[in-house]
């Protein structure tokens, strides 16, 4: 999905590299683009893989004057376990109430077969363009299921499109 809208501000604890607490304003002062990965669960294998893939593509993001930021709706202790395990080279933010995820439109409910509601967050990605006076959400991907994560190629292609 694409379009531009004002990027919601946030300030969250960071257990990874970078400022702690970490805010959009601080990141926007340093970067042209902020790629926010809103994970849905700290136990999700696909979320873990996505965070690791973002870390593996760190240099590709840096070449585009962009930084990945993983946002996890979990308690600090659980998020710290991720950082200890994966050693991510980018910020890893603690959002236990999923406030930032909600502000960025991260889907919050999935219905299975239209009958059985399953609660929780679904994965989402937002690219924030911070080149102007006010950061804008320039591209979003909202997962339709817990395993619906965009590939890093999709994210990097979207970033290239936003940068043009």
Secondary structure by P-SEA (a helix, b strand, c coil): cccccbbbbbbbbbcccccccccaaaaaacccbbbbbbccccccaaaaaaaaaaaaaaaaaaaacbbbbbbbcccaaaaaaaaaacccccbbbbbccaaaaaaacccccccccccccccccccbbbbbbcccccccccbbbbbccccccccaaaaaaaaaaaac
